[in-house]
Amino acid sequence: MDSVEVEPGLRVTNDRCIIFDEERVMVIGDLHLGYEKALEDEGMYLPRINTESIRESLNRLIEKYEPKEIVLLGDIKHDFKRAKFEGKEEVRSIVSLIRDAAKVTIVKGNHDNYVQNIVADMGIPVVDHVDIGGYRLEHGHVDSGVRPVIIGHEHPSVKIIGALSGGLKMQCFIYARKEGVLVLPPFSFLSSGTDFATSSDDFMSHACRSADMGGAELYGISELGLIDLGILSEVSNLRI
């Protein structure tokens, strides 16, 4: 399946985004632009594919969902430090692409120390949170305490054990329905994610640490579509 309506009018999708149907708002998080450059500074070299992959995906999703507004849910940049010219241009090019198609709202993440300066002349609001359709949207490194809440920050994934191989690591949405906490996977293709199937004690956000994440619903992203993986406490029993 391509998407699941987890609440009326709110869909999680196999495109690593959520959609508010009535408001026509698309939400993506954790782009981590400049990831390859940060690794190069540490002596590790990767092809420069993250920004271009994000650009291609955004073009496809804008055509597919025709959103009126796109919310970038934090960690637009990867590097904490002040952006040099190349890093600024990566951010500005992606924001410009979105702005040509829809309204843009940037929610600040813990990596976004200087993002407000980068887009200062572009007329783009940069905020700590935004409220849409009865939900608080924030990155997740700081908890406003408002519920229901939609966050990024965690980079959730789970590993499904394989009968004949090492298994498959799958990025996923996590929804603690009772507490009203929905966590997005990263939109960056280079962010492998934190495997919560082996340890659910590694959640960074207060929203997740204060919820019963063992009972949270999992929706895995795959080439076959979005997969209902059950609940987190039982995912270690799954096999492929």
PECOR-V347702 format. One record per run of one state. SS is the DSSP state (@ for helix, = for strand, . for the rest). FROM is the first residue (numbers start at 1). LEN is the number of residues. If there is no record, write none. Layout:
# PECOR-V347702
ss->{SS & SS}
from->{FROM & FROM}
len->{LEN & LEN}
This chain:
# PECOR-V347702
ss->{. & = & . & = & . & = & . & = & . & = & . & @ & . & @ & . & = & . & = & . & @ & . & = & . & @ & . & = & . & = & . & = & . & = & . & = & . & = & . & = & . & = & . & @ & . & @ & . & = & . & = & @ & . & = & .}
from->{1 & 3 & 8 & 10 & 14 & 18 & 21 & 25 & 29 & 33 & 34 & 35 & 42 & 50 & 66 & 69 & 73 & 77 & 78 & 85 & 100 & 103 & 108 & 115 & 119 & 125 & 128 & 129 & 133 & 135 & 139 & 149 & 152 & 156 & 162 & 168 & 177 & 181 & 184 & 194 & 196 & 206 & 210 & 213 & 216 & 217 & 221 & 227 & 232 & 238 & 239 & 240}
len->{2 & 5 & 2 & 4 & 4 & 3 & 4 & 4 & 4 & 1 & 1 & 7 & 8 & 16 & 3 & 4 & 4 & 1 & 7 & 15 & 3 & 5 & 7 & 4 & 6 & 3 & 1 & 4 & 2 & 4 & 10 & 3 & 4 & 6 & 6 & 9 & 4 & 3 & 10 & 2 & 10 & 4 & 3 & 3 & 1 & 4 & 6 & 5 & 6 & 1 & 1 & 1}
